[in-house]
Amino acid sequence: MGISMEELNRMRNMDIMDLRREDLSNAEDIVIDTGKSVESRIRSFLEQTKNPYAQNVGEYILQVGFMEGAEDLIDDRMILLTRKKTQIMV
């Protein structure tokens, strides 16, 4: 399966409000063999997803993006997001 750069850019730039659940893969159905090379893992991910930038996660649509030059890991960003969302406003 080959995805053109134009198609990848289109998917990356989609507004989350324009995404439709039926057009997305379910995140829990995506299985990646971490014993394989990075190139094989990327290829497998792209083959299993309808849009590599968005998936169905339970009742929600999760849209992901990447910042060039960022040194934080996704785990670091998820912790920051969780802290921000769980702050109690006084």
C-alpha positions in Angstrom: 0.0 0.0 0.0 1.5 3.3 -1.0 0.3 6.6 0.4 1.5 9.7 -1.5 3.0 12.6 0.3 0.1 14.8 -0.9 -2.4 12.4 0.7 -0.4 12.3 4.0 -0.3 16.1 4.1 -4.1 16.2 3.4 -4.7 13.8 6.3 -2.3 15.6 8.6 -4.0 19.0 8.0 -7.6 17.8 8.4 -9.6 19.7 11.0 -10.8 17.3 13.7 -14.3 18.4 13.2 -14.2 17.1 9.6 -13.1 13.6 10.6 -15.7 10.9 10.5 -15.5 7.8 12.8 -16.4 5.4 10.0 -13.4 6.7 8.0 -10.9 5.9 10.8 -9.3 2.8 12.2 -9.8 1.6 15.8 -6.6 2.2 17.8 -7.1 -1.1 19.7 -7.0 -3.0 16.4 -3.5 -1.7 15.5 -0.8 -4.2 16.4 2.9 -3.4 15.9 5.7 -5.9 16.2 8.3 -4.0 18.2 10.9 -6.7 17.3 11.0 -5.5 13.7 13.0 -2.7 12.2 11.7 0.9 12.4 10.9 0.9 8.7 8.9 -2.3 9.0 7.0 -0.9 12.0 6.2 2.3 10.1 5.0 0.4 7.1 2.9 -1.9 9.3 1.3 1.1 11.0 0.5 2.8 7.7 -1.0 -0.4 6.3 -3.3 -0.8 9.4 -4.6 2.7 9.6 -6.9 4.6 7.3 -5.5 7.9 8.6 -2.1 7.7 10.5 -2.9 11.0 12.2 -6.3 10.1 13.6 -7.9 6.9 15.1 -11.0 5.9 17.0 -10.2 5.4 20.7 -13.3 4.2 22.5 -15.9 7.0 22.2 -13.5 9.5 21.0 -11.5 10.5 17.9 -7.8 11.0 18.8 -5.9 13.2 16.4 -2.1 13.3 16.7 0.5 15.7 15.4 4.2 16.1 15.8 6.4 19.2 16.3 9.7 19.3 14.5 12.6 19.7 16.8 10.7 18.7 20.0 12.7 16.7 22.4 9.9 15.6 24.7 8.6 12.1 24.3 4.9 11.4 23.8 4.7 10.1 27.4 6.0 13.5 28.6 3.4 15.4 26.6 0.6 13.0 27.8 1.6 13.6 31.5 1.5 17.4 30.9 -1.9 17.2 29.2 -3.3 15.1 32.0 -2.0 17.5 34.6 -3.5 20.4 32.7 -6.9 18.8 32.3 -7.1 17.6 35.9 -6.3 20.9 37.6 -9.1 22.0 39.9 -10.1 25.6 39.3 -10.6 27.5 42.6 
